[in-house]
Amino acid sequence: MKKNMLLIGGLVVCIVVGYYLFTKFDAEKTANGDTEETETNTMENADNEKSDNDEKNDQGDVIDDLIKESKQFPADYISDGEKCKGIEDIIERGDCFQAANKTYLDWYISKEKREFHFPYQHDQDHWNNIFYYTVDTDDELGDLEKTEYYDEYTEHMDANKSESVIQSGEDSVEEMWHIFSGIIPEEYRPDLKYVYWTDTGEDYVFAVGRHEEELKDMALLFSHQVKEYYPANKYSLIHEFGHILTMNEQQVKIDEEVYIEDNEELVEKAAADCDTYFTWGCMEDDSYLYSYYQQFWEDIFTDFKAIDWESETDYEDFFFAHEERFMNSYQGTSPHEDIADAFSQYVMINSEELADQTDMKYDKLQFFYEYDELVELRTMILENIYDLSVADETLY
């Protein structure tokens, strides 16, 4: 697969997991604030300070409680979802499932505006695919296929460690695919034919690309750094599907020469010859991305193209000059990353929350409601999240 032609997911997994644990623990302390204060005041008469060990034990208790809580599947979630299934209006039905999922699942939406350096978007030369699966006609993963890099990746490990690492990678990919294929309707991803496990160095990413020999086929990539599924990953998985939705063969004319040669001069010439928006190829006139570009990017695209990505401040200055257009700082890195992330927000935010909003970042979510098929797709994804969670008795 052409490594430097990938479309990257917007979440750095290690940060998301850390944020998840921190906010969970902080929320638990806040919820129990009055009780803890009373107990502390009583104890101060005997001992003014709580030991570090006691504090660590408290944190451990909170984490243990969270683990126990996560294993208890809520009956109310089942009954709430059943009520949603009785709603005929497609938007109301989607909103019902959104509300149920948000109530019982961890419902992460990226609104981070502190990071402005995303080197993995421009430097993927150190990435190497380790193994991959084909997606068969039953929407299942086929046999594992090793790449040429497989032996190089494992040669410095002893046999036992190598076997353990590869097995962990297989388990991770299979788990991710189970969830991704469970929540994203198969009929909306006919071009997706490969799933890769990739050595990305220290980069924690998901990505979408095309097979370098069969350019009509798309591929979903999981970093070797992603060890297991976390509920916050829903946002990234839906983001990656946003790329598949907006960059499939019906949406873009793939420029094979540009894609294969990886030549900056060829890219610039092809982009100049394109009357719509160019990435991987020239977007179709009626494509989602070209319409999105016209509404939300065309007026600032000259400023965007002038960004010096080697500068420490150029992109940050551009972003804050147009902050009302973006929910988070990753979205401004390109129109195709923007639409993928906005699609994830569109799925996960209740339509009622868009009422009376004036910032353009909310207009971008309203954009998807202009397409009947995308309104139906949103509801299908939200209902699938519910159905998969209930079927597996796991709070995805």
NUVOPA-316318 format. One record per residue (C-alpha): residue in one letter; x, z, y. Coordinates in steps of 0.5 Angstrom, whole numbers, plus 500, padded with zeros to 3 digits. Each point is the difference from the previous one (the first is absolute). Example, Ala and Ser with C-alpha at 12.3 -4.5 7.8 and 13.67 -1.06 7.14 Angstrom:
2
(pt 'A' (525 516 491))
(pt 'S' (502 498 507))
This chain:
396
(pt 'M' (500 500 500))
(pt 'K' (503 498 507))
(pt 'K' (501 507 502))
(pt 'N' (501 499 508))
(pt 'M' (493 497 500))
(pt 'L' (496 506 498))
(pt 'L' (494 503 504))
(pt 'I' (501 507 500))
(pt 'G' (496 506 500))
(pt 'G' (499 505 506))
(pt 'L' (501 507 496))
(pt 'V' (507 503 498))
(pt 'V' (498 504 494))
(pt 'C' (504 506 501))
(pt 'I' (498 501 507))
(pt 'V' (492 500 498))
(pt 'V' (501 504 494))
(pt 'G' (504 505 505))
(pt 'Y' (494 500 505))
(pt 'Y' (495 501 495))
(pt 'L' (503 506 497))
(pt 'F' (502 503 507))
(pt 'T' (493 499 503))
(pt 'K' (497 502 493))
(pt 'F' (504 507 501))
(pt 'D' (499 501 507))
(pt 'A' (492 498 499))
(pt 'E' (500 506 495))
(pt 'K' (503 505 504))
(pt 'T' (496 498 506))
(pt 'A' (493 501 496))
(pt 'N' (503 507 498))
(pt 'G' (502 502 506))
(pt 'D' (496 506 502))
(pt 'T' (501 503 493))
(pt 'E' (507 499 500))
(pt 'E' (500 503 507))
(pt 'T' (496 506 498))
(pt 'E' (505 501 494))
(pt 'T' (506 499 504))
(pt 'N' (498 505 505))
(pt 'T' (498 505 495))
(pt 'M' (507 499 496))
(pt 'E' (504 501 507))
(pt 'N' (498 508 500))
(pt 'A' (505 500 493))
(pt 'D' (504 494 501))
(pt 'N' (501 496 507))
(pt 'E' (503 494 496))
(pt 'K' (498 496 494))
(pt 'S' (506 498 496))
(pt 'D' (502 492 499))
(pt 'N' (498 501 493))
(pt 'D' (493 502 501))
(pt 'E' (499 494 505))
(pt 'K' (503 495 495))
(pt 'N' (495 503 495))
(pt 'D' (494 499 504))
(pt 'Q' (502 493 501))
(pt 'G' (501 499 493))
(pt 'D' (493 503 499))
(pt 'V' (497 495 505))
(pt 'I' (503 495 496))
(pt 'D' (498 502 493))
(pt 'D' (493 501 503))
(pt 'L' (500 493 502))
(pt 'I' (502 497 494))
(pt 'K' (495 504 496))
(pt 'E' (495 498 505))
(pt 'S' (502 493 499))
(pt 'K' (498 500 493))
(pt 'Q' (493 503 501))
(pt 'F' (496 493 501))
(pt 'P' (494 502 505))
(pt 'A' (493 499 497))
(pt 'D' (498 499 507))
(pt 'Y' (504 494 501))
(pt 'I' (497 496 494))
(pt 'S' (493 502 502))
(pt 'D' (502 498 507))
(pt 'G' (502 493 498))
(pt 'E' (494 499 496))
(pt 'K' (496 501 506))
(pt 'C' (504 494 503))
(pt 'K' (499 495 495))
(pt 'G' (492 501 501))
(pt 'I' (502 497 507))
(pt 'E' (498 492 501))
(pt 'D' (503 499 507))
(pt 'I' (507 498 499))
(pt 'I' (504 503 506))
(pt 'E' (496 507 499))
(pt 'R' (501 500 493))
(pt 'G' (508 499 502))
(pt 'D' (499 506 505))
(pt 'C' (497 504 495))
(pt 'F' (506 499 495))
(pt 'Q' (505 501 505))
(pt 'A' (497 507 502))
(pt 'A' (500 502 493))
(pt 'N' (507 498 499))
(pt 'K' (502 503 506))
(pt 'T' (497 506 498))
(pt 'Y' (503 501 493))
(pt 'L' (506 496 500))
(pt 'D' (506 500 505))
(pt 'W' (499 495 505))
(pt 'Y' (506 498 503))
(pt 'I' (500 495 506))
(pt 'S' (507 499 504))
(pt 'K' (500 502 507))
(pt 'E' (507 501 501))
(pt 'K' (504 498 506))
(pt 'R' (506 503 500))
(pt 'E' (504 495 495))
(pt 'F' (502 493 504))
(pt 'H' (506 498 495))
(pt 'F' (498 496 494))
(pt 'P' (506 497 497))
(pt 'Y' (497 498 493))
(pt 'Q' (496 495 504))
(pt 'H' (506 496 502))
(pt 'D' (506 502 494))
(pt 'Q' (498 499 493))
(pt 'D' (506 497 498))
(pt 'H' (502 507 496))
(pt 'W' (493 499 496))
(pt 'N' (500 498 493))
(pt 'N' (494 499 495))
(pt 'I' (502 504 494))
(pt 'F' (494 498 495))
(pt 'Y' (493 497 501))
(pt 'Y' (493 499 497))
(pt 'T' (496 494 500))
(pt 'V' (492 502 501))
(pt 'D' (496 497 494))
(pt 'T' (493 497 500))
(pt 'D' (497 506 499))
(pt 'D' (503 503 506))
(pt 'E' (505 504 496))
(pt 'L' (508 501 500))
(pt 'G' (503 495 495))
(pt 'D' (507 502 496))
(pt 'L' (506 503 505))
(pt 'E' (505 494 501))
(pt 'K' (507 502 502))
(pt 'T' (503 497 506))
(pt 'E' (508 498 501))
(pt 'Y' (501 506 504))
(pt 'Y' (497 505 494))
(pt 'D' (507 501 497))
(pt 'E' (503 501 506))
(pt 'Y' (495 505 502))
(pt 'T' (501 504 494))
(pt 'E' (507 499 498))
(pt 'H' (503 506 504))
(pt 'M' (495 505 496))
(pt 'D' (501 503 493))
(pt 'A' (495 497 495))
(pt 'N' (495 506 500))
(pt 'K' (500 500 508))
(pt 'S' (499 493 500))
(pt 'E' (494 500 495))
(pt 'S' (497 506 504))
(pt 'V' (501 496 507))
(pt 'I' (497 493 497))
(pt 'Q' (494 504 497))
(pt 'S' (499 504 506))
(pt 'G' (499 493 504))
(pt 'E' (496 497 495))
(pt 'D' (495 506 500))
(pt 'S' (500 500 508))
(pt 'V' (498 492 500))
(pt 'E' (495 501 495))
(pt 'E' (497 506 504))
(pt 'M' (500 496 506))
(pt 'W' (497 494 497))
(pt 'H' (495 504 497))
(pt 'I' (498 503 507))
(pt 'F' (501 493 504))
(pt 'S' (496 496 495))
(pt 'G' (495 505 499))
(pt 'I' (498 500 508))
(pt 'I' (501 493 502))
(pt 'P' (495 495 497))
(pt 'E' (504 495 495))
(pt 'E' (496 494 503))
(pt 'Y' (503 501 507))
(pt 'R' (507 500 497))
(pt 'P' (501 494 496))
(pt 'D' (507 498 503))
(pt 'L' (503 507 497))
(pt 'K' (504 498 494))
(pt 'Y' (506 505 500))
(pt 'V' (501 507 501))
(pt 'Y' (507 502 501))
(pt 'W' (505 506 500))
(pt 'T' (505 500 505))
(pt 'D' (507 503 501))
(pt 'T' (499 501 508))
(pt 'G' (506 505 501))
(pt 'E' (497 505 505))
(pt 'D' (494 497 502))
(pt 'Y' (493 503 498))
(pt 'V' (496 493 500))
(pt 'F' (494 496 497))
(pt 'A' (500 493 502))
(pt 'V' (497 493 498))
(pt 'G' (504 494 499))
(pt 'R' (500 493 496))
(pt 'H' (503 498 494))
(pt 'E' (506 496 502))
(pt 'E' (499 495 494))
(pt 'E' (492 500 500))
(pt 'L' (499 500 508))
(pt 'K' (492 500 499))
(pt 'D' (501 507 496))
(pt 'M' (500 506 504))
(pt 'A' (503 506 498))
(pt 'L' (499 508 501))
(pt 'L' (507 504 501))
(pt 'F' (501 507 499))
(pt 'S' (506 504 502))
(pt 'H' (504 504 494))
(pt 'Q' (500 505 505))
(pt 'V' (492 501 499))
(pt 'K' (500 505 494))
(pt 'E' (493 501 500))
(pt 'Y' (493 499 503))
(pt 'Y' (498 505 506))
(pt 'P' (493 499 503))
(pt 'A' (503 498 507))
(pt 'N' (502 494 496))
(pt 'K' (493 497 500))
(pt 'Y' (502 498 508))
(pt 'S' (506 496 498))
(pt 'L' (497 497 494))
(pt 'I' (494 497 504))
(pt 'H' (505 498 505))
(pt 'E' (504 496 495))
(pt 'F' (493 497 498))
(pt 'G' (499 498 507))
(pt 'H' (506 496 500))
(pt 'I' (497 497 493))
(pt 'L' (494 498 504))
(pt 'T' (502 497 506))
(pt 'M' (506 497 497))
(pt 'N' (498 496 494))
(pt 'E' (500 493 498))
(pt 'Q' (493 499 504))
(pt 'Q' (502 503 506))
(pt 'V' (507 497 501))
(pt 'K' (504 494 499))
(pt 'I' (506 502 496))
(pt 'D' (506 496 503))
(pt 'E' (505 500 494))
(pt 'E' (506 498 503))
(pt 'V' (500 505 505))
(pt 'Y' (498 506 495))
(pt 'I' (505 498 495))
(pt 'E' (506 498 505))
(pt 'D' (500 506 504))
(pt 'N' (503 497 506))
(pt 'E' (498 502 507))
(pt 'E' (500 493 503))
(pt 'L' (495 498 495))
(pt 'V' (496 505 502))
(pt 'E' (500 499 507))
(pt 'K' (499 493 500))
(pt 'A' (494 501 495))
(pt 'A' (497 505 504))
(pt 'A' (501 496 506))
(pt 'D' (496 494 497))
(pt 'C' (494 505 497))
(pt 'D' (494 500 505))
(pt 'T' (498 506 497))
(pt 'Y' (504 506 498))
(pt 'F' (506 499 496))
(pt 'T' (502 505 494))
(pt 'W' (502 498 493))
(pt 'G' (497 493 503))
(pt 'C' (495 498 505))
(pt 'M' (493 504 500))
(pt 'E' (494 496 498))
(pt 'D' (495 499 507))
(pt 'D' (495 504 497))
(pt 'S' (504 505 497))
(pt 'Y' (499 508 501))
(pt 'L' (507 501 503))
(pt 'Y' (500 494 505))
(pt 'S' (493 502 503))
(pt 'Y' (503 507 500))
(pt 'Y' (506 498 503))
(pt 'Q' (496 496 506))
(pt 'Q' (496 506 501))
(pt 'F' (505 506 500))
(pt 'W' (507 496 501))
(pt 'E' (500 494 503))
(pt 'D' (501 503 507))
(pt 'I' (506 504 498))
(pt 'F' (503 496 495))
(pt 'T' (506 498 506))
(pt 'D' (501 507 501))
(pt 'F' (501 501 492))
(pt 'K' (504 494 499))
(pt 'A' (505 503 505))
(pt 'I' (501 506 497))
(pt 'D' (507 502 498))
(pt 'W' (500 503 493))
(pt 'E' (507 503 500))
(pt 'S' (498 504 507))
(pt 'E' (498 507 499))
(pt 'T' (495 499 505))
(pt 'D' (497 493 501))
(pt 'Y' (495 501 495))
(pt 'E' (498 507 502))
(pt 'D' (499 497 507))
(pt 'F' (496 495 498))
(pt 'F' (496 504 495))
(pt 'F' (498 505 506))
(pt 'A' (498 495 505))
(pt 'H' (495 498 495))
(pt 'E' (498 506 497))
(pt 'E' (493 500 500))
(pt 'R' (500 494 495))
(pt 'F' (503 504 494))
(pt 'M' (498 506 496))
(pt 'N' (508 501 498))
(pt 'S' (507 497 502))
(pt 'Y' (500 496 494))
(pt 'Q' (495 495 502))
(pt 'G' (503 498 506))
(pt 'T' (506 497 495))
(pt 'S' (496 493 499))
(pt 'P' (493 497 500))
(pt 'H' (500 500 492))
(pt 'E' (502 507 500))
(pt 'D' (495 502 505))
(pt 'I' (494 497 496))
(pt 'A' (502 503 494))
(pt 'D' (500 507 503))
(pt 'A' (494 498 504))
(pt 'F' (497 498 493))
(pt 'S' (502 507 497))
(pt 'Q' (497 504 506))
(pt 'Y' (493 495 500))
(pt 'V' (499 502 492))
(pt 'M' (502 508 501))
(pt 'I' (496 501 507))
(pt 'N' (493 501 501))
(pt 'S' (496 495 504))
(pt 'E' (497 505 504))
(pt 'E' (506 502 503))
(pt 'L' (501 493 503))
(pt 'A' (494 501 505))
(pt 'D' (502 501 507))
(pt 'Q' (507 499 499))
(pt 'T' (504 496 505))
(pt 'D' (507 499 498))
(pt 'M' (502 494 497))
(pt 'K' (502 503 493))
(pt 'Y' (493 501 499))
(pt 'D' (498 493 501))
(pt 'K' (505 498 495))
(pt 'L' (496 504 495))
(pt 'Q' (493 497 503))
(pt 'F' (504 493 498))
(pt 'F' (499 501 493))
(pt 'Y' (492 501 501))
(pt 'E' (499 493 502))
(pt 'Y' (501 498 493))
(pt 'D' (495 501 495))
(pt 'E' (505 499 494))
(pt 'L' (504 506 503))
(pt 'V' (495 504 501))
(pt 'E' (498 500 493))
(pt 'L' (507 500 498))
(pt 'R' (501 507 504))
(pt 'T' (494 503 496))
(pt 'M' (502 497 494))
(pt 'I' (507 504 501))
(pt 'L' (497 506 502))
(pt 'E' (495 500 494))
(pt 'N' (506 499 495))
(pt 'I' (504 505 503))
(pt 'Y' (494 505 498))
(pt 'D' (499 497 493))
(pt 'L' (507 500 498))
(pt 'S' (501 507 502))
(pt 'V' (493 502 497))
(pt 'A' (502 496 493))
(pt 'D' (507 503 500))
(pt 'E' (498 507 503))
(pt 'T' (506 500 504))
(pt 'L' (499 500 508))
(pt 'Y' (504 494 502))
